[in-house]
Amino acid sequence: MSLTRTMSNTTSPHFYAEMGELISNSGQEDFAAHMLHLVDKWVPIHMVDLSEWTLDELRDRVLDIKLLGSAGLKSELSAPQTLHPLKDHPLLREMLRMQDPLLIQMRAQPNSAHPRGTSHQCNLVARQGNRRQVISFYRPPAERGFSLAELSFLKCLSDTLLPLLERHAQLLHQAPQSSMEPVHNPLEQSQLQREFYKRLSLSDITLSAREQEVCLGLLTGGTVPQMAEKLSVKNSSVETYLKRAAAKLGVSGRHGLAKWMVGA
C-alpha cells in the first residue's frame, strides 16, 4: 500500500464517514474496533489498546493502568498480558514530565517482560493532570516497524484521536456498563447529531439550518455534489455554507470540522 497515496485520501468522504462513526461510538464497547478500522486503512496495524494511566508523579511510579478498550488480531501478537503497575515500564519515563501530547515508538523486543513488548508499537499519549490517555497501535514482530512517514501521519491524526479518547474515557467513567449499548432506533436522532448540537450549544455558536445540514452531511461522509442534490442547490452554494459555518466555528475545512467535533 502506498502511504503517500492513502494519506492524501484522508480528505475523502469515506474517511470522514468513518471518523463520524468513531465520534458517535464514544463511550461504547466497540469504540476501539472503530478506531482500528479507521486507522488500519491508512497505516496498517493489527491491534489497538486504549488505556488510562494514573501516575504518582512525586514518586515517579504508576498507580493504575485501566484498559478502556481493545480490538484487533491478538493471535498475531504476543500473548495478551494483564495490564498492571510496573515501576520500570518503558513508557513511564517519557510520560512522567510530559506537557504536550507525545508519540512514543517502541520496536519489538524479544522476550520482553512488558505487556505486548515483543510487538512493534506506536503509542500516542495525552496528559490530563496526573492521568495519561494512551492509544497503542501494534504490529507483529515478524513485520517491519513503523516508518517515519507512518509515524508522522499518526502524530498528525493524534490531534483528533487523543481528545476523542479523553472524551471516551469520561463517558465510561460517567455511565454504567449497561448504558454502553448503542442506540439503533432510526426514528431517534443519531448520536453524531446529538453530539453536534450539544457542541454548538456549549460553544454558544449559532448556525443556520442549511449550515447545520451541510456540516452534518459532510461529517457523515457526504460529498459536496450529494449535499447539493439533497438540498436542491448548486455545488458552490454548499461550499459557501461550509465556509460560513467554518468561519463561525473557527476551523478550516472538513478536517477542522471533525477536530472541532471532539473538542480538539
C-alpha positions, 0 to 999 in steps of 0.5 A: 500500500502506498502511504503517500497515496492513502494519506492524501485520501484522508480528505475523502468522504469515506474517511470522514464517514468513518471518523463520524462513526468513531465520534458517535461510538464514544463511550461504547464497547466497540469504540476501539474496533472503530478506531482500528478500522479507521486507522488500519486503512491508512497505516496498517496495524493489527491491534489497538489498546486504549488505556488510562494511566494514573501516575504518582508523579512525586514518586515517579511510579504508576498507580493504575493502568485501566484498559478502556478498550481493545480490538484487533488480531491478538493471535498475531501478537504476543500473548495478551498480558494483564495490564498492571503497575510496573515501576520500570515500564518503558513508557513511564519515563517519557510520560512522567514530565510530559506537557504536550501530547507525545508519540512514543515508538517502541520496536519489538523486543524479544522476550520482553517482560512488558505487556505486548513488548515483543510487538512493534508499537506506536503509542500516542499519549495525552496528559490530563493532570496526573492521568495519561490517555494512551492509544497503542497501535501494534504490529507483529514482530515478524513485520517491519516497524513503523516508518517515519512517514507512518509515524508522522501521519499518526502524530498528525491524526493524534490531534483528533484521536487523543481528545476523542479518547479523553472524551471516551474515557469520561463517558465510561467513567460517567455511565454504567456498563449497561448504558454502553449499548448503542442506540439503533432506533432510526426514528431517534436522532443519531448520536453524531447529531446529538453530539453536534448540537450539544457542541454548538450549544456549549460553544454558544455558536449559532448556525443556520439550518442549511449550515447545520445540514451541510456540516452534518452531511459532510461529517457523515461522509457526504460529498459536496455534489450529494449535499447539493442534490439533497438540498436542491442547490448548486455545488458552490452554494454548499461550499459557501455554507461550509465556509460560513459555518467554518468561519463561525466555528473557527476551523478550516475545512472538513478536517477542522470540522471533525477536530472541532467535533471532539473538542480538539 
